[in-house]
């Protein structure tokens, strides 16, 4: 998987579904970290959270990383607010 992205093979299909993901055993008081749905970004954040109980809220950035998605406007306050309002 990961090597394909680094070699630019099917890079635009390398995404996770937007939504809320548990890392460890989070509770209602656990921190919520917001990220993009680009799988390499998602996997990197998740691996850095080893031993931490937290929530990961994944925004729909069309499979683009956080940096580029912020520039394109898909990683934005509006998208975050939309995700938080969804049931």
WODA-V342113 format. One record per residue. N is the residue number from 1. PSI is psi in whole degrees, -180 to 180 (NA if undefined). D_CENTER is the distance of its C-alpha to the mean C-alpha in whole Angstrom. Layout:
N	PSI	D_CENTER
N	PSI	D_CENTER
//
This chain:
1	-65	17
2	-38	15
3	-31	19
4	-42	19
5	-44	16
6	-29	18
7	7	21
8	33	20
9	117	20
10	36	18
11	-36	16
12	-10	15
13	11	14
14	79	12
15	162	9
16	160	8
17	135	9
18	149	7
19	-168	8
20	127	9
21	140	9
22	137	12
23	122	12
24	-134	16
25	73	18
26	155	17
27	-176	19
28	-22	19
29	0	20
30	152	17
31	152	15
32	121	11
33	137	9
34	135	6
35	178	3
36	167	3
37	18	4
38	121	6
39	-36	7
40	-40	9
41	-46	6
42	-50	5
43	-39	8
44	-46	10
45	-46	8
46	-42	9
47	-32	12
48	-18	13
49	12	13
50	126	16
51	-1	18
52	133	16
53	115	16
54	169	13
55	144	11
56	117	7
57	115	6
58	119	4
59	153	6
60	100	8
61	18	9
62	30	11
63	21	9
64	146	10
65	166	8
66	-49	8
67	-52	12
68	-37	13
69	-36	11
70	-40	13
71	-32	16
72	-13	16
73	4	15
74	-19	12
75	91	10
76	169	13
77	-39	15
78	-44	16
79	-39	12
80	-47	11
81	-40	15
82	-45	15
83	-40	12
84	-36	14
85	-25	17
86	143	16
87	NA	18
//
